[in-house]
């Protein structure tokens, strides 16, 4: 799995990307179908960064994201932080600019299954096997002495919407979802007469299980060609734009939800409502380094290959 998903850029591809970047001032910010993309959409809505025009697009699956990084088509992309570490350690040069969320994963289910231990004996739909949601949940289950296949059944699906469908149809007891999918599931459940709640706040559960103060789940990473083109001043400007976007998103969640709704393929009120439970931040990677190394160590406890064999060095932290 790790070898297949972590393809490296060839020298020819890297050179082609550098020429393409040099020829165009536009910069595309790629984000997941999740709440950190609200910050990207807000930053793009504000216009240019200096003379740099901006665009925003959504990657729909971890495999698409990895292929985009490996092929050089995604030069500025929000990724799970451990994915950035894995690519960096593998030699791709991907560097982490910041952390954009400190945890937006929830297990959504009925009110009778509260907390990680309350999942015992349940069926839980889990999108993206062997990726961030799955890795976090498995660490939490291990800390609670729950073994998948024996104490709990995990039903792997290809996307969050599939997990929501299984939950609403009653084919699973709960679903592991990021925001805004978690808020959408709860709202749809209510419309169908099915009470759903955030049975497990994975961020809080992580804090209890590991003693960590935060869970730096995802952030914006940049490839070498873009980092070289922007330089330190350009990277600072990009970080400043995201910090400003965060302030505006928190000040007016409803408007921010409207700016990102089309890209996320969800109603604007759902996206706006999800912001409060998305733990959005805009922390420089260097400021979050201690939290990141702790997070990486916990995720890779059983398999260091998850982060590419070891902790990334100082060069990983772009700012």
N, C-alpha and C positions, 0 to 999 in steps of 0.2 A: 504493500500500500504506500509506504513512504517513498520507495524508489520510483514508483509509477507517478506519483503526484508531484514530486519535487524535481522536475526537469530543469536543467540549467540552460541559460542563454548561450548560444554559440557565438564565437567571435564575429562571424558574418552578420548574425542577427543584431548583435549589439551595435555594430558599426552602422547598420541600416537605420536603427532607431535613432542614433545620434544625428545622422543626416536629416532624418525626418523632423526631429525636434528643432534643429537649427533652422530649418526652412519655415517653420510655423510658430507664431507667438502664442497660439492657443494652448491652454492646458486643460486636460480633462481630468476631473476628480471622479474616481470610481468608488462606489460604496455598496454595501450589502443591502438586501431587502429588510433592513432593520433600522432602529432609531438613530444610530450615528449618521446615517445618510441625511437626516433632517438638518444637521449642521452643515453638510456639504451643500445641500439645496439652498439653505439660507445664505451661505457665503457667495454662491453663484448669483443669487437674486440681487445681491448688493452690487454686482458688476465686477469691474476689473480690479486686479491687484497691481497698482502702478500701471504699466503698459501691457500687463499680462491679461489677456481675455480668458475667461473661465467657462467650462462646460461641466455638466454633471451627468453621469450615467450609473446605472445599477447593474452589478453582476448578480446573477440569479442562483448560482450554486458554487460551492467551494471548488469544484473541479474547473468551472469556468474561470474563477478567480486565479487559480494556480496556473492555468494555461495562459492567461493574459499576462501574468508576471513572467513566466518562463519564456513566452514569445516576444516580450517587450512591448505589447500593445497597451498594457496598463502601467503607466509610469508613476502615478500617484494614486494609491489605492488603500482603502480601509480594509484591514485584515485582522483576524484574530492575532493577538500579539505573539503567540507561540509560532504561528506560521511565518511571521516576519523573522523571528530568531532562527527558524529552520532554514529559510532561504539564505539568510546572511551567513550562517555557519557552513552552508553548502557551497559558498563562493559566488552567489549571484549578486552580492553587493547591496541587496535591499536593506535600507536603513529605516529605523523607526523615528518619525518626527514627533509624535505625541501619543497620548492615550486619550480616547474620546468617550469611553464609558468605563465605569467601575463596576459594571454588572447589570445586565438586562435580561437574564435568564430566569424563567419561572416554570415550575411544574403546575399546570392548570388542571384542576380536577374538582370533584364534588367536596362539599365541606366536611365530609366524614373522614377525609384522609389528609390530616395536617402534619407537616413536618416530614423529614426524610424517613424516619422510622415508620411513619404512617403509610408509606408506600409498600410495605411488606405485603405480599400476597396479591399485589395489583398488577395490571397490565398497563404499561406506559408507552405511548407512541413517541419515538425519538427520531427527529430528522437528522440526516447527515451522519451516518455511522463513521466512527473513528475521527470525527472532527470536534471542534470546540464544544458544542452542547453535550455530545456524548462523553467526551473526556472529562468534563466537569462533573457530570452526573455520576460517572463511574467512580471518580475519586470520592464523591460524597457518599455513595453507597458503600464503598470500602471502609470509610471512616465509621459508618453506622453498622458495620459487620453484616451487610446485606449482599448476597451473592446473586448476580443475574443468572437466570435459568433455574435457580433453586428457591430463592426467597422472593424474587420479583421477576416479571417477564417483560423484556424490552422488545417492542415491535418497531423495527427500523423502517423508516419511510424516506422517500426521496426529497420531500420538501415540507416546510411548515404547513402550507394549506392542506396537504394530505393528512398530516397529524391532526389538524383541526377537524377535518371531515370524519375521521375515525372516532374522535372524541364526541362530536355532536351526534353521531349515529349510534353511540353506545357500544361500539366494538372494542374500545379500550376504556380504562378507568380514568386515565389522565394523559396529558401530553406535555412534553418539554418544549417550551416556546420562548423565543425572544420577543421583546417589544418591537413593533406594535402588534405582532401576531397574538400575543397573550391577551391584550386588551380587546382585540377583535373577537377572539374566541369567547371571552366572557360576555361581550355584548351580544353575539349571535346566540349564545346559550340562553340568555335572558329572553331574547325575542322568541325562542322556541320553547320557553317554559322550563328550561333546564338550568338550575342554579350552579354556576361554576365560580370558583375562587382561585386565587393564587395560593395553592396548597403548600408550595415550597418556594420561598424566595432564595434562590441559589446563592446570591451574594451574601445574605445573612448566614445561610447555612455554611458557606465557605469560611466565613469569619469564625464561626463557632468551631468548625472542624479543624481548621489549620492555625487559628490564632492570628491570622493576617488581618491587618486593618482595612485592606481593600482588595478588590479583585479586578486588576487592570486587564479587562477582557479584550478590548480591540482598540486600534489606533490607526492613524494615517502613516503609511510607509511610502518611501520614495526610492526609485531606482537611480543608479549612479548617473546615467545620462541626464536626467532631469535635475538632480542635485547639482551636477557640474554646471549646467546651464543657468540655473537660478543663482547659484553661489550662496554664501552665507546671508547676504542681504535679502535675497529672494525668499529663502527659507524662513527667515524672520518675518517677512511680510505675509507669507502664507500662514504661518502660525498666528500672527496677529489678526488676520482675517477670520480664522476659526475661533479665536478667543472672542472677537466682537460678535460673531454669529451666535456663539453660545449665550452671550448676554441677551441678545435680541430674542432668541428662542425661549429662554426662561422668562423674559418679560412679557411675551405674547405667544403662548403655546398654540393658541387657535390659529393665528396668522401663519406660524411656522408649519403647522399641520397642513394648511392649505398649500403652502409652497412645495411641500414634498409629497402630497397625496397622490398625484398622477404617477410619479416615478415609482412609488411604493405600491401602487395599485390597491389602495385602501381609501375609504372615505376620509375626508379631511378631519371630521370630528374625532374619529378613532385615533388618527395619528397624533392630533393635538392632545387627546386625553392620555396617550401612552407616554408622553414626554416626562410627566411627573414621576413615573416609575422606571425610567430608563437610566438614571444615574449618569447623565451626560456631564462630561468635563472636557477641558482642553488643556491637559497637563503636558508640559514639555517632557519628552522621553527621559532626559537626564534627571529631571525632578522626580520622576516616577521610578527611577532605576532600582531602588531598594525593593519597592513593591513588585516590580517586574521580575527581579531575580528570585524572589520568594515564590511568586506565582509559577514561574518556569520550573523551579525545583519541585514544587508539589505536583504539577502536571506530569513531569518526567520521572517521578519517583520509581515507577516500575519499568520505564523504557526511555532512556536518555535520547533515543533517536527522535522522539517527539519534538525536541528542540534542536535537532541536528547534532547531537552528541555531547553537548555541554553548554554552559552559559556563554552567551555572546560577549565579546570584548567591548572596550569603550567605543570602538569605531561604529558599533551598531546604533548608538544613540546620536541621531542627526543633530539635535539641538539640546 
